[in-house]
Amino acid sequence: EVFGGVTAFPVSEDTPQRALNVYGKSKIAGEKLVRAYTCKANLRSIIVRFSNVYGCPKDHVDRVIPNFAQASLEGSPLFVSGHKLVDFTYHTDASNGVLLAVKQLHEAGSKAKRTSSCVDFNLASGHSSILAEVAKSVVRLSNSSSTVALMHSDPIFVDRYSTTMNKTAALLRYFPQVSIEEGLARFTREVRAGQTFPGGTVASYRAAL
């Protein structure tokens, strides 16, 4: 979200930030606060930017893949906005990335002199997927009769995201292990086994909008 309306892909940590909405701008503001306090208090810090983390059965139904999975269970249509290209990161990969970041922060602090530093990382899978194809995969894996319907995209939301993994690989030794295909298969198996999401059904969520 912080990179927003960039037109050159893949982005890197050094790509200028161009948030399109309040959500993205609030993230940029949070990063600035971290950097400012890191400098003022002479600390070391790490900023991690996640990319569409999914796969936890305790996730909320208003998030995209849980929404797709719950709609498939109900036989409801899956609505996809525009022709989005999204980098989905399986939750165990994201968790591992955080652990590696903490380890790197600890090791840097034990080896170096007491100097302030703030390092940022784009934490993703490194592979982008067409959102409509992800929706179709969820329907297929769920053995559902649901249909996938395209809607007009909203200009205040990001339509495309892909990032290089060079920095995370070099400094954190972070290498994602779960592909989108395997992650969706694991997730839909858990959902079909009776896992539920906080917030009720897709129908109740949509009715509240």
C-alpha positions, 0 to 999 in steps of 0.5 A: 500500500505504501508504494501505491501508484507506482508504474515500474515493477517490481518495486524495491525498498528504495522505490518512492512511496506513493500511497493512494489512500488513507490506509497507505498514508497511515503506514507511511506515517507509521514508518516515519515515526519509527525512523524518527524515534529510532534516531532520537533514542539511538536505537536499532529498528527494522520495518517489515512491509507485508504483502497480503498474508493469508492461510491462517484459519483464524483470519477474518472473513472480510479479507480477500482469500478467507472471503473467497473460501467462505463464499465458495463454501456457501455457493455464493459468487466471488466478486473480484475487483478489476484485473488485480495482480497480487503477491500473496504470502503464506502465513508461515513464510511471513512468520519466518520472515519476522523471526529472521528480521528479529534475529538479524536485529539482535545479531547486528546489535551484538556486533556493532557499536551503539549507533542508530539504524533503521532497515526496511524490508519488503516481505512477500512471496516474490511471485504475483498472481492474477486475483481472478485466477486465485478466485477460480483456484479457490472455487476449484479446490473447494469443489464449489459451484460458485461463480467468479464475477469481475467488478470495476476497480476502484482507483483508490486501491492498488491494482498491481504489486510485485517486489524484488526479494534481493534485500530480504534474501541477502540480509535476512536469508529469507526464502519463501517456501510455500507457493500460492498453489500449495498455500491455497490447497492447504487453506481450503482443506482446513476450511472444508474440514470445518474451520470458521472465520471471525465475523460470520458468513460472507452474506452477513458481512456484505449485508453490513456494508 
